[in-house]
Amino acid sequence: MKKFIKNTVLVFILSFSFCELAMPQSSSEAQPYSGLFLYMGSHAVRTESSFLELSYIDESPAPDRLTTTKNIEAGSRGFGFNLGLEFGNYKGAHVELSLGGAYGKAKRALFELGVGRNFSMGEKFVVRPVVTLSMGAARFPIGSMRNNTGYIEVNGTEFYAETISVSLREYQFGLRPRVDFLYRVTDRITARANVGYYLKVFDNAPYLHFSGVNENAGEDDDVVTAREKISESNVNLIINDAENQRDLPVKFGGLSFNLGVGYSFGRKR
């Protein structure tokens, strides 16, 4: 994991250095920008037809038990979006930070850092290859667990709510190369489209995530969360007759297609 992060940071430093070298040297040629962008479109959210069985016993003195089954339907696409900040030069480097997600049979939230290079095609059109480092979490909802004995305890965390939600999650790290096509409608507004491909490079072992709200009399309620490894003795997860397996029946890797809009805070012409 440390080696992957180190190599990824090195790649981004080298990529940004290359972009900086490609910046126009003449101030008369420079066309800097900084602003917001929003993309929405179709993202790969591939789920395999599967049958999931989960049994969990909490750690309280009078334990509650969650026993549930779930049929997972096959799917291939879902809705995705990215909202972020960008800055650079229309005749040089591009840098962006964004938050995004993909929603199908499963869900994923992402933070992305991207660098790229703008190629101006006349006064109005820009082509921009970009590569982004993606860091986020995939979530697959399982159901809810009912509190029948006072409280539910997960790894020392106590839940007093009547029910708490349970999901399967895993952290993911990946790369998403893409190509943007921009049309400069005005000095501040750009219409845009892109096509990209998400490559998952690393993920952690799936775990159970628990979430609930503890009510406090006369005070603000507390949102409480906890996690449990699926390898623990009080967890029995079976997917298609395989116990506590490493891979979830959902894949986010693949092509994405998006339409979007950008708004610049201001730039010099």
N, C-alpha and C positions, 0 to 999 in steps of 0.2 A: 504494500500500500504506500509506504513512504517513498519507495523508488518511483512508483507511478506518479505521485504528486510532484516529486522533484523533477522528473523528466518532462511532465506537462508544463510546469512553470518555466522550464528552460525553453521549451518550444514556443511558448507565448512571448517570452522576452526576445527571442531571435526573430519571431514573426513581427513584433512591433518595431524592432530595430530596423528590419527590412522596409517596413512601411514608412518609417521616418526618413530613411534614405531616399525614398521615392517621392517625398513631399516636394512641391515646387519651390525653388529657391527665390524666385522673383515675387515680390509682394504684389505686383500687378496681376500675376497669375493665380494667386491664392484665393480660394473661395471657402473660408472656414464656416463650420456650422456646429451648432449644439442644440439639442432638442429632445422631444419625446417621440416614441413610435409605438404603434399598436398593430400586431398581426393576428389574424384569426384564420383558421382553415382546418384541413383534414390531416390528422396525424395517425401514425401506426399504433394501434392498441390491439395486439393480437392475443386472443385468449383461446386456449385449447378446450375442447369439450371434456369436462372432468367431473368427478364426484368427490366431494371433500367431506371428511368426517373429523370433528374436533371434540375432544373431551378435556376439560380443565377443572382442577380442584384448587380453590384458593387456600391461603396459608393462615387464615384466622383460626382461633380456637374451636369455633363451630363452623367448619368450612361449608361454603356453597359450591355447587357443581354446575358447570356449563357443559351441556351435551347437545350438539347440533350437527346437522348435515346440510350440505348446499350443493345444488347442481349448477355447474358453471357452463354456460352456453358458449359455443364457439363464436368468435368475432374477429374482425380484422382492422376496422377503422374507428376513430373517435374524433370528437371536437377538441381542437387545441388552440392556445393563444399565447402570445408573448407581449408584455408591456414593459418598456424600458427607456433608458436614457442613452443617447448616442452623441458623439462628438468626433470631429475630424475635419477633413478638407475634401471638397468634391474633386480635387485633382491630386489626392494623396491618401493619407492613412485614415482609417476608421476604427473607432473603439466603442464598445457598447457594454452596458450592464442591463440585465433584464430579469423579470420574474415571469414564469409561465406555468402552464399546466396542460394535461391531456386527460380527456374524460371519455371513457367507453365502459366496458364491463368492469374495468378497474380504473383507478385514478392515479395521477402522478403530478407532483408539484416540483418545479425546477427553479434554480438560480443559475444564470448563465453569464459568463464573461466571454466576449468575442472581440477579435481583431480582424481587420480586413483591409482591402485596398480598393479605392474608387477609380473607375475608368470612365471619364466623361465622354459621352458620345454626342457631341454638339452642345447646344445651349440647354436642351430640355432633358435629355436621357442620360442616365448613369447606370453602369453595370458594376456590381460590387460583389466579388467573392469574399466570403467570411468563413472563419472557423471559430466555433465556440466550445468552451469547456463547460459541461453541464454537470451540476451537482444537485441532487434532490432525493425525494423519497417516493416510492411506489406504494399505493395503498389498495388493499382488497377488502371490502367490508365483509364481516362474518355474521354479525348479529348482535344480540345484547345478552347480558348476564343479569339475573334478578337477585336482589339482596333479600334473603329470607331470614337471616340470623343476626341482624344488628349492623354488621359491616362486612365488606369484602376486603381482604388484604392481599396485595400483590407486591412482593419484594419490599415489605415494610411500609408501603403506602396504603392508607386506609380509605376506603370509599364508603360513604354513608348514604349515597343516593339509592333510590328504589331500584333503578336499573343503571347499568353502565354499558357503553358501547364497546365492542371488540372488533378489531380488524387485524389482518395480516399485513405487515409492512417490511420493506427492505430499503436501505439506502443504495443509491446508484450514482456512479460517476461515468461520464462518457464524453464523446466528442461529436459535434454536429457540424460538418461542413455544409455550406449552402451557397447559393447564388441569388443575390437580390437584383431586381430590375426596378429602377426608380424613374418616375416621370415628374418633373418639377412643375407643378401646376402654377404656383406663385413663388415669390421669394421665400415664403415661410411654409408652404404646404407642399407635400409630395405624396403622390399616389404610388403604390408599390406592390410588388408581388415577389414571392421567392419559392424556391424548391430546395429541399435539403434532405439529408439522410442522417439519422441518429445511430451512433455506434456505441453500444454499451461496452465499457472497458473493464469496469470492476463493480461488484456489488457485495454487500455483506450478507451473512446468513439471515433468512427471514426470522421475524420475531412477532409475538403477539403484542398488540398495543391496546391498552385499556384507557378509557376516558369517561369521566363523570363529573357531576356538579355536586359539591357538598354545600348544603344550605346552612347559612349562619344567621341566627335570629338577630334582627336589627342591624345586620351588617351585609356587605356585599358578599354574594356567593362565591365560592372558590371553585375554579375549574382544576380538576385533579387528573393527572395522567401517570401511567406506569407502563413498564414493558416486562415481558417474560420471554426468555429464549425457548424455542420449540424443542431444544434438547433436554430441558429440565424434566425431572421424573414425574411432575404433576401435570405435564402436557402430553397429550397423545393426538398428533395430527396425522391423518391418513389421507393421501391424495391418490386416487386410483389404486388402492390396495398397497401403496408404499408408505411406510411410516416415517414421519419427520424428515422428509426429503429436503434437499438443499434448494431445489428450483421450484418456484411458483409457476402455475400454469398460465402465465401472462408474460408477454414480451412487448417492449416498447420500441425496439429497434426497427428501423425502416424509413420509408420515404414520408416526407411531409410537404404539403402544398398550402400556401397561405396568400391571402390578400391583406393589404394593410394601408395605413396612412401615417404620415409623419408631420410633426409641427416643429419648426425651427424657432428658437428664441430670438434669433437675429443673426445676420451675417453680413459681411461687407461684400459688395459686388465689385 
